[in-house]
Amino acid sequence: MIAAVLIGIGALAIVGLRVVQDRVLASAVAQDAGEAAVEAAAAVVADAYVAQLGSIRAHAFDVPRPTANVAALLADPAVREAARSAAAEAAARNGAVFDGTVEVRCVGATIEVQLRHVGRLHRAAVQADACSRP
């Protein structure tokens, strides 16, 4: 009788440990997917920023001289959709689904990219000196 009770307690402990292990693993997978998603979105935004700077350099001797318009770049629906799409693809490659929005804004001399995935806020930053210019 005592042996049966001890075996039952042991089985219950094993089942409880397995449930906790599954939760920890699911949390780690969600964290990894969110980090991959925000990094992918930031890479798309960085590429668009570098392309804009390249275009400005190509027309450096034009009159009037072109200047970077990071606010317009970050508000461009095509850039935002490309960033969202990259985030969704990165999440999918990590076994998750991302169907939220990607927020981008200038903060000092950086472009901050953020998104929420499974209730967690994920952020990435891209150095962008043009953000700090008036």
N, C-alpha and C positions, 0 to 999 in steps of 0.2 A: 504494500500500500504506500509506504513512504517512498519507495523507489519510483512508483508510478507518478506520484506528485512531483518529485524532483525531475523526472523526465519531462513532465508537462511544463514545469517552470522553465526548464532548459529550452524546450521547443518554442515556448512563447518568447523567450529572450532572443533566440535566433531569428524569429520572424520579425521582431521589433528592430533588431539590428539591420536586417535586410531592408526594411522600410526606410530607416534613417539613411542607410547607404544610398538607396535609390534617390532620395530627396537631395542629398549632397551632390550626387552625380548630375542630376537634372539641373541643379542650380549652377554648377560649374559649366555645363554645356551652354546654358542660357547666357552666362556671363561672357564666355568666349565668343558666342555668336554676336552678342551686342558689341563687344570690342572690335570684332572683325568688321561688322557693319559700319560702325562710325569711322574706322580707319579707311574703309573703301570709299565712303562718302567724302571724307577729307581729301583723299587722293584725287578724286574727280574735281573738287573745288580748286585744289592746288594746280591741277593741270589747266583749268580754265583761267586762273589768275596768271600763270606763266605765259599762256597763249596771249592774253591781253597785253602783258608787258612786252612780249616779242613783237606784237603789232605796233606798239608805241615806238619801240626802238627802230623798226623798219621805216617809220615816218618821222624820225627825230628832227629832220631838217625842214619839215613842212611848216608853213606859216598859216595860222597860228600853230604852235607846237602842241601836239596832242598830250593829254595827261591821263593818268589812270583814273578810272571811275569805278572803284571797288564796290561802292554802294549799288550801282546799276548792275554790275556783274553778279552780285549776290542776290539781287532781286529778279534776275533773269529767270523766267519760268523753265527755260531749257536747261540751265545749270542746276536748278533745284530738282528737276525731274531726273536728270542724269545722276545726281548725288543720291536721290531716293532709290533709283533703280539699282545703283551699285551697292547700296546698303542691303536691299532685298536679296540681291544675288549672293552677296557674301554671307548673309544669314542663312540662306538656303544651302550653301555649300557646307555650312556648319550644323546642318540638321535642324534649323529653326525657320520660323516664318516671321518676316518683318513687313508690316503693312501700315506703318505709321508715317510720320513726316520727319524730314530732316530740317533742322533750323540752322541757319548760318548768319553770322553777324561779325562786324568788326569790333574788336576789343583791344584798344591800344594799338600796338603794331602787329596784331595777329588777327587772323580770321578764325573764329571759334565755330566749330561744327558740333552740334549736339543732337541726340535723338533718344527717345525712350524705347526700351525693349524689355518686355516682360516686367514692367513697372520700375525698371532701373534706368537712371540717367547715365548716358555714356557721352564723353566729350573727347574731342581731339582739336588740336590747334595747328594752324599753318602760319608760319612767319610771313607777314605781309606788310612791309614798311609803308606801302601806299595807304594802308588803313589809317595811319596816324597823321596823314597830311590833310589839311583843311580843304 
